[in-house]
Amino acid sequence: MSKIIKEILKNIPEEKVSDAVFEGANIVLYTKDRDFFLDNQGLIKKIVDDIKKRVELRPDPDITMEQEKAREVITGIVPEKAGVSQIIFDAHRSQVVIEAEKPGLAIGKQGSILREIRNATLWVPIIRRTPAIRSKLIENIRGVLYQNSEYRRKFLNKIGHRIYDGWIREKKNEWVRLSFLGAGRQVGRSCLFLQTPESRILLDCGVDVASYDQNAYPYLEVPEFDINELDAVIVTHSHVDHCGFVPYLYKFGFRGPTYCTAPTRDVSALLLLDYIKIMRSEGKEPVFSPEDVKEMVKHTITLDYEEVTDVTPDVRITLYDAGHVLGSSMIHLHVGNGLHNILYSGDMKYGKTMLLDPAATQFPRLETLILESTYGGKENLMPDKRESDEELGIIIKDTVGRGGKVLIPTLGVGRSQEVILIIEHLVRTGFIEKIPVYIDGLVWDVTAIYTAYPEFLNNNIRKLIFHKDQNPFLSDIFKEVASQKERMQIIEEGGPCVILATSGMLTGGPSVEYLKHLSDNPKNSLVFVNYQGEGSLGRRIQRGEREIPYGAGTNIQEIMRIKMEIHSVEGFSAHSSRKQLLNFIYKCSPRPKKIIINHGEASRCLDLASAIHKLNRIETVAPRNLETVRVK
């Protein structure tokens, strides 16, 4: 038994606790004493105050009400107006998940209904919002977690022992170093390897989606990286260039935790399954399988913003809102007992959008900042958001006016939902006429996940989602494209429309198929709203290529001639502009002593690093891939 659990049990009457286990960094006590579970006289709160760790008291599974009877009781207690959609029991952890359309009604005034359920059934109720748009993926992910509940309990307990049972490596002196296994002077394959005398942690593990060779993957073959010694992976957000190689780790035997927010877990799983599908459709062998994605989900520990948790004996993390996409986070790492504090920005947006609040700037302590620089070059001046919305409206209005179709290739996460809201607003305010907006690829499924986690969105959009009749995502202008037949009908028979399709860099997915059919008609328009990676088809078209060969590897080589209008609307970026990056540094509290620049083309990384040093007199560095920086 761990020392910390022994200390806790000293303060509780011996017969009251039947089992004591870890759930990651949290401690869970089980009791067979009904009265003690329902009222422990403030004993657990006092223990939490003393040890400054999260401690939860649950009923032992032996004393919980039989599931079918408990289901009937819960159905009778929760008001019908709450709209309960399903009730799922996690028997190994004595928890019952109740999904409801109106969670507030299921919780009751000051938690009164939750208390009633606890008293009547001895199950611990957890209320979740039913997504406004049904998501099969969310159901499947929750299914995986519930089916593997017993495994998860053992896995989380093992993680707790790793955190609390002391050091496994010899501690000679204290140091912190970072190796750049990806995203060093490049956009894509973000992968940073953090080492201390005790810990081995990966910050992101992504792929370069614009690359098709071995250069797409992180440099995991470096001598200092050993998958058998890896303690944890922490993922900032769900874009494949940050999470796309995590299942590969599980393929090769990693069975440690992946930490991220709940929306990041769900959207990552969706994008990774689609990544496999796209590779197979292009005749390539995926580097991991759906089973490896499932393994990743099984080993994911989700955290809320500003929830503090230990991940190893000498590293504590807190996730902060990055303002980039749903659930995106910046990772704050507190290393040692006050030794050093690092903030890894991942991708971040320091500016309010229609969906999200700006990135957080207030942190308890901060010495080293690792900052992205996707748009960090001196030429990266973004237009005003309102101007961009109007520009998109004018492009749609002009294209529709001449009987054409507007193709918007977009990332499945973030940009798509922003564009959806802008188009809905343009139609609702009468700026453009009511036309069908076809949503193809992952965008529909991701949007469903957005509606499942309104608490991660800004206040304005959250309020709209809470009211079905005002939810912009449910507007009747949006039509899901569910089959190849529907796709061809839109191309061949449909009149003027807008088409939102993945992938955003035209590196695969339905957007390329639409492009092939729509490209030779000058009435149509192609609108880029996101970053186009170096080497991608999108970047080549942006630069002026108008004859594109395709069908490589087949007997029939064809030329795609681009006659449609080409537009790039910059203001929708989910990344910070150069000005926003500099403002973020200025607003950061406390002010960092060192800034490491990554995730940008080489010239932009160097340019931003130079500008920060000149303006702020802060030490800056822009490492290449395979370089290691000692931060302490």
Residue pairs with C-beta under 8 A, 6 or more apart in sequence:
1 20
2 22
2 160
2 161
2 164
2 165
3 164
3 165
4 27
4 51
4 53
4 164
5 20
5 22
5 27
7 51
8 20
8 27
8 29
8 47
8 51
8 55
9 17
9 20
11 43
11 46
11 47
11 50
12 29
12 43
12 47
15 33
16 31
16 33
16 36
17 29
17 30
17 31
18 30
18 31
18 32
18 60
18 62
19 29
19 30
19 60
20 27
20 28
20 29
20 30
21 27
21 28
21 30
21 153
21 156
21 157
21 160
22 28
22 156
22 157
22 158
22 159
22 160
22 161
22 163
22 164
23 56
23 93
23 153
23 156
23 157
23 160
24 156
24 159
24 160
24 163
24 257
24 301
24 309
25 53
25 54
25 159
25 160
25 163
25 309
25 310
25 311
26 53
26 54
26 55
26 56
26 160
26 309
27 53
27 54
27 55
27 56
27 160
28 55
28 56
28 57
28 58
28 93
29 44
29 55
29 56
29 57
29 58
30 57
30 58
30 59
30 60
30 61
30 94
31 37
31 57
31 58
31 59
31 60
32 59
32 60
32 62
32 63
34 59
34 63
34 122
36 57
37 57
37 58
37 59
37 63
37 118
37 122
38 118
38 119
40 57
44 55
44 56
44 57
47 55
48 54
48 55
58 93
58 94
58 95
58 124
59 94
59 122
59 123
59 124
60 94
61 91
61 92
61 94
63 122
64 70
64 91
64 94
64 121
64 122
64 123
65 73
65 120
65 121
65 122
65 123
67 89
67 91
70 89
70 96
70 121
70 123
71 87
71 89
73 117
73 120
73 121
74 84
74 87
74 96
74 98
74 117
74 121
74 125
75 84
75 87
77 113
77 116
77 117
77 120
78 84
78 98
78 100
78 105
78 106
78 113
78 117
79 105
79 106
79 113
81 102
81 105
82 100
82 101
82 102
82 103
82 105
82 106
83 100
83 101
83 102
83 130
84 98
84 99
84 100
84 106
85 99
85 100
85 101
85 130
86 99
87 96
87 97
87 98
87 99
88 96
88 97
88 99
88 142
88 146
89 95
89 96
89 97
89 123
90 96
90 97
90 146
90 149
91 149
92 149
92 150
92 152
92 153
93 124
93 149
93 153
94 122
94 123
94 124
95 123
95 124
95 125
95 126
96 117
96 121
96 123
96 124
96 125
96 126
97 126
97 128
97 142
98 106
98 125
98 126
98 127
98 128
99 128
99 129
99 130
100 106
100 127
100 128
100 129
100 130
101 129
101 130
103 127
103 128
103 129
106 113
106 127
107 113
107 114
107 127
108 114
108 115
108 116
114 125
114 127
117 123
117 125
118 124
118 125
129 452
129 453
129 454
131 138
131 448
131 449
131 451
131 452
132 448
132 451
132 452
132 465
132 468
132 471
132 473
132 474
133 444
133 447
133 448
133 451
133 473
133 474
134 448
135 266
135 445
135 448
135 449
135 452
136 445
137 266
137 269
137 270
137 445
137 448
137 449
138 266
138 448
138 449
138 452
141 265
141 266
141 269
141 297
144 294
144 297
144 298
145 152
145 297
145 298
148 298
151 298
152 298
155 255
155 257
155 298
155 299
156 301
159 256
159 257
159 301
162 168
162 231
162 312
162 313
163 310
163 311
163 312
163 313
164 310
164 313
166 313
167 198
167 313
167 314
168 198
169 197
169 198
170 197
171 197
171 198
172 197
173 197
174 196
174 197
174 336
174 339
174 632
175 196
175 197
175 630
175 632
176 194
176 195
176 196
176 335
176 336
176 339
176 340
176 342
176 630
176 631
176 632
177 194
177 195
177 196
177 628
177 629
177 630
177 631
178 192
178 193
178 194
178 195
178 370
178 596
178 628
178 629
178 631
179 192
179 193
179 195
179 222
179 224
179 225
179 626
179 627
179 628
180 191
180 192
180 193
180 598
180 623
180 624
180 625
180 626
180 627
180 628
180 629
181 191
181 192
181 193
181 202
181 218
181 219
181 220
181 222
181 225
181 625
181 626
182 188
182 189
182 190
182 191
182 192
182 204
182 206
182 208
182 217
182 218
182 219
182 625
183 189
183 190
183 191
183 192
183 204
183 206
183 241
183 598
183 599
183 625
184 598
184 622
184 623
184 624
184 625
184 626
184 627
185 598
185 600
185 601
185 602
185 605
185 606
185 622
185 623
185 624
185 625
186 208
186 599
186 600
186 601
186 602
186 625
187 208
187 241
187 374
187 531
187 533
187 534
187 599
187 600
187 601
188 206
188 207
188 208
188 209
188 210
188 211
188 216
188 241
188 533
189 206
189 207
189 208
189 216
189 217
189 218
189 241
189 244
189 245
190 203
190 204
190 205
190 206
190 236
190 241
190 242
190 346
190 598
190 599
191 202
191 203
191 204
191 205
191 206
191 218
191 219
191 220
191 245
192 202
192 203
192 204
192 344
192 370
192 598
193 200
193 201
193 202
193 203
193 222
193 224
193 225
194 200
194 201
194 202
194 203
194 315
194 333
194 342
195 201
195 224
196 314
196 315
196 335
196 336
197 314
198 312
198 313
198 314
198 315
199 231
199 311
199 312
199 313
199 314
199 315
199 335
200 225
200 226
200 229
200 230
200 231
201 230
201 231
201 232
201 233
201 234
201 311
201 312
201 315
202 230
202 232
202 233
202 234
202 249
203 234
203 236
203 331
203 344
203 370
204 233
204 234
204 235
204 236
204 242
204 243
204 346
205 218
205 233
205 235
205 242
205 243
205 244
205 245
205 246
205 248
205 249
206 218
206 239
206 240
206 241
206 242
206 243
206 244
206 245
207 216
207 217
207 218
207 240
207 241
207 244
207 245
207 275
208 215
208 216
208 217
208 241
208 533
209 216
209 240
209 241
209 244
209 503
209 505
209 507
209 533
209 536
210 505
210 507
210 533
210 534
210 535
210 536
210 539
211 535
212 284
217 245
217 248
217 287
218 245
219 625
219 626
220 227
220 245
222 626
224 628
227 249
227 252
227 253
227 254
228 253
230 249
230 254
230 256
231 256
231 311
231 312
232 256
232 257
232 258
232 259
232 311
232 312
233 246
233 249
233 254
233 256
233 257
233 258
233 259
234 258
234 259
234 260
234 311
234 317
234 331
235 242
235 243
235 246
235 258
235 259
235 260
235 264
235 268
236 242
236 260
236 264
236 322
236 328
236 329
236 330
236 331
236 344
236 345
236 346
236 347
237 243
237 260
237 264
237 322
237 324
237 325
237 327
237 328
237 329
237 346
237 347
237 413
238 263
238 264
238 267
238 268
238 270
238 271
238 325
238 326
238 327
238 328
238 413
239 271
239 325
239 347
239 411
239 413
239 414
240 271
240 272
240 275
242 346
242 347
243 260
243 264
243 268
243 271
243 272
244 271
244 272
244 275
245 287
246 258
246 268
246 272
246 296
247 272
247 288
247 289
247 292
247 293
247 295
247 296
248 287
248 288
248 292
250 288
250 292
250 295
250 296
250 299
251 287
251 288
251 289
251 292
251 295
255 299
256 299
257 299
257 300
257 301
257 311
258 296
258 299
258 300
258 301
259 300
259 301
259 302
259 303
259 309
259 311
259 317
259 319
260 268
260 300
260 302
260 303
260 319
260 327
260 329
261 302
261 303
261 304
261 305
261 319
261 327
261 328
261 329
261 456
262 302
262 327
262 453
263 326
263 327
263 449
263 450
263 452
263 453
263 456
264 302
264 326
264 327
264 328
264 329
265 297
265 300
265 302
266 449
266 452
267 325
267 326
267 327
267 412
267 413
267 446
267 449
268 296
269 293
269 296
269 297
270 412
270 442
270 445
270 446
270 449
271 412
271 413
271 442
272 288
272 293
272 296
273 290
273 293
274 412
274 441
274 442
274 502
274 509
275 286
276 286
276 288
276 289
276 290
276 293
278 503
278 508
278 509
279 285
279 286
280 286
281 508
282 508
283 553
301 309
303 309
303 317
303 319
304 319
305 319
305 320
305 321
305 329
305 360
305 456
306 318
306 319
306 320
307 318
307 319
308 316
308 317
308 318
309 316
309 317
309 318
310 316
311 317
314 335
314 336
314 337
314 339
315 333
315 334
315 335
316 333
316 334
317 331
317 332
317 333
317 334
318 331
318 332
318 334
319 329
319 330
319 331
319 332
320 329
320 330
320 332
320 343
320 359
320 360
320 363
321 328
321 329
321 330
321 356
321 357
321 359
321 360
322 328
322 329
322 330
322 345
322 346
322 347
322 348
322 349
322 359
322 360
323 348
323 349
323 350
323 351
323 352
323 353
323 356
323 357
323 358
323 359
323 360
324 346
324 347
324 348
324 349
324 356
324 359
324 414
324 574
324 575
325 347
325 356
325 413
325 414
325 574
326 355
326 356
326 413
326 414
326 417
326 446
326 449
326 450
326 453
326 456
326 457
327 453
327 456
328 346
328 347
328 348
328 414
329 346
330 343
330 344
330 345
330 346
330 348
330 359
330 360
331 343
331 344
331 346
332 341
332 342
332 343
332 363
332 364
332 366
333 341
333 342
333 343
333 344
334 341
334 364
334 365
335 341
335 342
335 632
338 365
339 632
340 367
340 368
340 631
340 632
341 363
341 364
341 365
341 366
341 367
341 368
342 366
342 367
342 368
342 369
342 370
342 631
343 363
343 366
343 368
343 369
343 370
343 592
344 370
345 359
345 369
345 370
345 371
345 372
346 372
347 372
347 374
347 574
347 575
347 599
348 359
348 372
348 575
348 576
348 584
349 356
349 358
349 359
349 573
349 574
349 575
349 576
349 580
350 358
350 359
350 361
350 576
350 580
350 581
350 583
350 584
350 587
351 358
351 385
351 576
351 577
351 580
352 358
352 458
353 385
353 418
353 458
353 574
354 418
354 421
354 422
354 425
354 458
354 460
354 461
355 414
355 417
355 418
355 421
355 450
355 457
355 458
355 461
356 456
356 457
356 458
357 458
359 576
359 584
361 584
361 587
361 588
361 589
362 589
363 588
363 589
363 590
365 590
366 588
366 589
366 590
366 591
366 592
367 592
367 593
367 594
367 631
367 632
368 592
368 593
368 594
368 595
368 596
368 631
368 632
369 585
369 588
369 592
369 594
369 595
369 596
370 595
370 596
370 598
371 581
371 584
371 585
371 595
371 596
371 597
371 598
371 608
372 575
372 576
372 581
372 598
372 599
372 600
373 581
373 597
373 598
373 599
373 600
373 604
373 605
373 608
373 609
373 622
374 531
374 573
374 575
374 599
374 600
374 604
375 382
375 531
375 573
375 575
375 576
375 577
375 578
375 581
375 600
375 604
376 578
376 581
376 597
376 600
376 604
376 605
376 607
376 608
377 578
377 600
377 601
377 603
377 604
377 607
377 608
378 578
378 607
378 611
380 577
380 578
380 604
381 577
381 578
381 579
382 570
382 571
382 573
382 577
382 579
383 391
383 570
383 571
384 571
385 571
387 571
388 569
388 570
388 571
388 572
389 422
389 425
389 426
389 571
390 431
391 567
391 569
391 571
392 419
392 422
392 423
392 426
392 527
392 529
392 569
392 572
393 426
393 431
393 432
395 406
395 525
395 527
395 565
395 567
395 569
396 406
396 423
396 426
396 432
396 435
396 498
397 431
397 432
397 433
398 525
399 405
399 406
399 496
399 523
399 524
399 525
399 565
400 406
400 432
400 433
400 435
400 496
402 523
403 495
403 496
403 523
404 496
404 521
404 523
404 524
404 525
404 564
405 490
405 494
405 496
405 497
405 498
405 499
405 518
405 523
405 524
405 525
406 497
406 498
406 499
406 524
406 525
406 527
407 499
407 501
407 511
407 514
407 515
407 518
407 524
407 525
407 526
407 527
407 564
408 419
408 498
408 499
408 500
408 501
408 527
408 529
409 501
409 502
409 503
409 504
409 505
409 506
409 511
409 515
409 526
409 528
409 538
410 416
410 419
410 443
410 500
410 501
410 502
410 504
410 511
410 529
410 530
411 502
411 503
411 504
411 530
412 441
412 442
412 443
412 445
412 446
412 502
412 503
412 504
413 442
413 446
414 574
415 504
415 529
415 530
415 572
415 573
415 574
416 439
416 443
416 446
416 447
416 500
416 502
417 443
417 446
417 447
417 450
417 473
418 572
418 574
419 500
419 529
419 572
420 437
420 439
420 443
420 447
420 472
420 473
420 478
420 500
421 461
421 472
421 473
422 572
423 432
423 437
423 477
423 498
424 472
424 475
424 477
424 478
425 472
426 432
427 433
427 434
427 435
427 475
427 477
428 472
428 475
434 477
435 477
435 496
435 497
435 498
436 477
436 479
436 494
436 497
436 498
437 477
437 478
437 479
437 497
437 498
437 499
437 500
438 479
438 481
438 490
438 494
438 497
438 498
438 499
438 500
438 501
439 447
439 478
439 479
439 480
439 481
439 500
439 501
440 481
440 487
440 499
440 500
440 501
440 502
440 510
440 511
440 514
441 501
441 502
441 503
441 509
441 510
441 511
442 502
443 500
443 501
443 502
444 480
447 473
450 457
450 473
451 465
451 471
451 473
454 461
454 462
454 465
454 466
455 462
457 465
461 472
463 470
464 470
464 471
464 472
465 471
465 473
468 474
481 487
481 490
481 501
481 510
487 510
487 513
487 514
490 497
490 499
491 514
491 517
491 518
492 517
499 514
501 509
501 510
501 511
501 514
502 509
502 510
502 511
503 509
503 511
503 512
504 511
504 529
504 530
504 538
505 530
505 531
505 532
505 533
505 536
505 537
505 538
505 539
506 512
506 515
506 536
506 537
506 538
506 541
507 533
507 536
507 537
507 538
512 537
515 526
515 560
516 550
516 560
518 524
518 526
518 564
519 526
519 560
519 561
519 562
519 563
519 564
520 560
520 561
520 562
520 563
520 564
521 563
521 564
522 563
522 564
522 565
523 564
524 564
524 565
525 564
525 565
525 566
525 567
526 541
526 562
526 564
526 565
526 566
526 567
527 567
527 568
527 569
528 538
528 542
528 566
528 567
528 568
528 569
529 569
529 572
530 572
530 573
530 574
531 573
531 575
532 538
532 539
532 542
533 539
534 601
537 548
540 548
541 548
541 562
541 566
542 566
542 568
545 562
546 561
546 562
546 563
547 559
547 560
547 561
547 562
548 559
548 560
548 562
549 557
549 558
549 559
549 560
550 557
550 558
550 559
550 560
551 557
551 558
576 584
578 608
578 611
581 608
582 611
582 612
582 615
585 592
585 595
585 612
585 616
585 618
586 616
591 616
591 618
592 618
593 618
593 619
594 618
594 619
594 620
594 621
594 631
595 609
595 612
595 618
595 619
595 620
595 621
596 620
596 621
596 622
596 623
596 629
596 631
597 605
597 606
597 608
597 609
597 612
597 620
597 621
597 622
598 605
598 622
598 623
600 608
605 622
606 622
608 622
609 620
609 621
609 622
610 620
612 618
612 620
613 619
613 620
621 629
623 629
